[in-house]
Amino acid sequence: ASVGGQDAGVLTGMGRLVAVVPAAAGALFIVAHAIGDLTWPGPQGRQREADLEVRTVSEVTPTRLARWTWMMGTLLVVATVAFGLAASGPRTLSRVLEDGQTYTLGSFPGWWFGVPVLLSTIVVALACAATLRIISARPAVTGTSAGWDRWLRRRSARRVLRGSQLVACMTLAGMSLFAGMTVRSLGLGDTSGYLATTVSPGYVVVGTIISWLALAILVAGTLVALVPVRDHAPDPESLVPST
C-alpha cells in the first residue's frame, strides 16, 4: 500500500525543457566559438608563409581548468544516474513507513528528467571537445611568434572550457537542489497532519547536505566562469618572429 504526497509541481509539465536550458545555451555558446575558429583567417596573398608546428589539444588548454570541466561533467552524469536509480517513479521518490506503507513525493529528478539531461550533457561534451580540437588546428596568426600564437589559443580554449563547466555546474546544481529538497521533505513527513508520518532524521540530514552541496557547486562554477585569471601575455618584443 502507499500514501500519496504532494507533488511540488516545479519540474513538471515543461520541466524537462527547463532542465536542459543551460545545456542548450552552452551549446550555442560553444558553437559560436567553433564557427569563429573555423573562419579564422589564414595566410593570404601571392606569397604565403606559416610556421609548421604540430599542436595537440592538451598543449593549448589550461590543465587545471580542463580537469575541473571534465570532472564536473562526469559528476553530473554520475549524479543523474544515481537520482534515476533512487527514484521510485519517473519523477517521484518514496519512503517506507513504519506500518509498511510508502510515502511518495515529487518532483524528484528521476529518469523523466535524467534522460534528456544525459543526452544534452553528451552533446555539450562532444561540442566542447570538437571546438578545442578546432582551436588547436586553426591557422597561426600571421606576423606573430609561436609564443603569442599559443597564448591566443589558450585564451580561446579557456573561454570554451569556462562556458562548458558552467553548464555542467548549473545543471548539476539544479538537479541536486530539487533532489535534496524532495529527500528532506520526505524525511520531515506530512506537515499537513492528514497522514501519520513520523520524522526520519536520516532523510532530513541527507537532503540538507545535498541541497547545500548544490549551492556550493553553483557558486564554484560561477566563480570559475567569471573570476579573471592571471595569464600573462608574452613579451611584446616577441610579437614579431625573428628572422
N, C-alpha and C positions, 0 to 999 in steps of 0.2 A: 504494500500500500504506500501511497505517497500523499503528501500535503503540498499544495501549491503555495509558492511565494510570489512576491511582486516582481514583475519584470521592469527593470529600470527604464527600458524603452529608449535609451540614448543611442544604442548601437543597433537598433532595429530599422526596418524599412530601408533607408538609404545608407545604412551603417557600413555596408561593405564598400560602398563608393567613398565614404569618408575615410575609411581605414587605409585606402590606397592613394589618397590625395597627396601626402608627402612624397610617395614614390613617383607619382605622375609629374609633380613639379620638379623633382630631382632629375627625372629622365629628360625632361625638356631642357633643363639647365645643362646637363651633360651633352645632349645632342647639339645644343647651340655651340658649345666649345668644340665639339668634334667637327662641325661644319666650318668653324673659323680656322681650325688647324688643317683641314683638308684643302681649304682655299688659300693656305699660306703662300705668299708669293715666293717663287723660286728665282734663281738667276735668270736674267733676261739680257737681251742684246745679241749682237752677232758673235761676240766672244764671251762665253760663259765660263765662270770659274766656281768651283765649290770644293770644300775640303771633304775628302773621303774619310769618313770615320764611322765605324760600326758602334751604334748606341743600343743599349738594352733598356727595357722599362725600369729595371732596378737602378740604373745609373742616373735617371732623370727624375726619380720620385723620392721625396723625403722618406727615409726609412721608418722613423717612428710614427709619422702620420699614416703611412701605408699600413703598418701593423695595426694601428688603432682602428682604421677604417675596416679592414677585413675582420678584425676581432668583433667589432660592433655588428657587422653583417652576420657573422657566424652566431653570435649570441642571439640576434633576432630570430634566426632560423631555429635554434635550439629552444628558445622560449616559446615560439609559436607552436612547435611540435609538442612541447610539454603541456601547454594550455589545451591543445586539441585532445591529447590523451587523457588529461584530467577531467575534461568536460563530460557531463552526463548526457548531453544532447548537443545539437549543432551550435547552440548559444546559451546553454544553461549549465549550472553546477549544482550538485545535490550533496546533502549531508544526511547520514543515517541517524535517526533519533533514538532515544532510549527505548521506546516502545516498538522498535523495528520499522517504523515508517521512515520515509525520506522527505526531507525538506529541500525544496528546489527553488533556486533563484536565477535570474538573468538580469541584464545581459552579461554573459561571460564570453570572452574571446575564444570560442571553440573553433571547430573546423569551418563553420559558416563564415567566419572572418579569416581564419588561418589560411585557407587555400588561396584566396586572392592575394593575401599578404605575401605568402611564399612565392607565388608566381611573379608578383611585382618586384620582389626582392631580387629574384634571379635576373629579371630584365635590367634592373639598375646595375647589378654587379657586372653583367656582361657589357653593358654600355660603358661603364667606368673602365673596365679592362681594355676594351677596344679603343677608347679615347686616349688612354695612356700610351697605348702602342702607337697610335697616330702621332701623338706628341713626340715620341722618341724617334719616329721615322720622318718627320716633316723636314723640308729643306732648311739648310742652315741659313741664318740671317746674313745677307750679303754685307761684306765690309766689317765684320766683327771677328774677334778672336774666338777660339774654341771655348775659353772660359766664360765669356759673355753669352755665347750661344747656349752653353749648358745651364747657365743661371736663368736665362729666359725660359728654357724648357722646364726647369724645376718650378718656376713661378706658375706656369700653366698647369703643371701636374698638381701642384698644391691646391689650386682653386678647384680642380675637379675632385680631388680627394676630400677637401673640406665640404663640398656640397654633398658628396656621396655619404660621408659619415653622418652628416646632419640628418639626412633622410632616414638612415638606419636608427639613429638615436631617437628621433621624433616618433617613428613608428613603434619602436620597442617601448618607449615611454608611454605612449598612448595605450598600447595593448596591456602593458603591465599595470598601469594605473587602474584601468577598469577591472582587470583581474583581481588586483588587490582589494578594491572596493567591494567586489562581489564576495570574495572569501571572507572579508571582515564582517560584512552584513550577514553572511551565512552563520558565522560564529556567534554573532550577537543574538540571533534568533528573531522571532516575530515580535517586533516592537509594538504592534497594534493590539496585542493581547488576545487575538482571536485564536491563535494557535499556541498550544502548550509546548513551546520550545525553550530549552534552557541555554544559557550562555556556554559556549565552548572556547575557553581561553586560547587553546592551540590555534584555532581558526583565526581568532582576533589578532594574535601576535603575528602569524604568518601573513595575513592580509595587510597588516600595518607595515611590515617590513617590505613587502613587495611594492606597496604604494610609495614608500619613501625612496626605495631604490629607483623607481620610475622617475621621480622628480630629480634625483641625483644624476641619472643618465641624461635627462633632458638638459640640465644645467651644464654638464660636462660637454655634451655635443655642441651646445650654443657657444660656449667659451672657445672650443677648438675652432669653430667656424668663424668667429668674429675677432678674437684677440690677435693683434698683429704679432708676427713672428720676425725675430731678428735674423734676416738673411742678407748679409752684406753683399753688395754688388762687387764685382771685380774692380781692380784699379782702373780708373778712367783712361789711363795711358795705354791699357791693353785693349782698348776698344777696337783699334785698327790692327790687324795682324801684321807682324813684322815681315818684311820682305828680304 
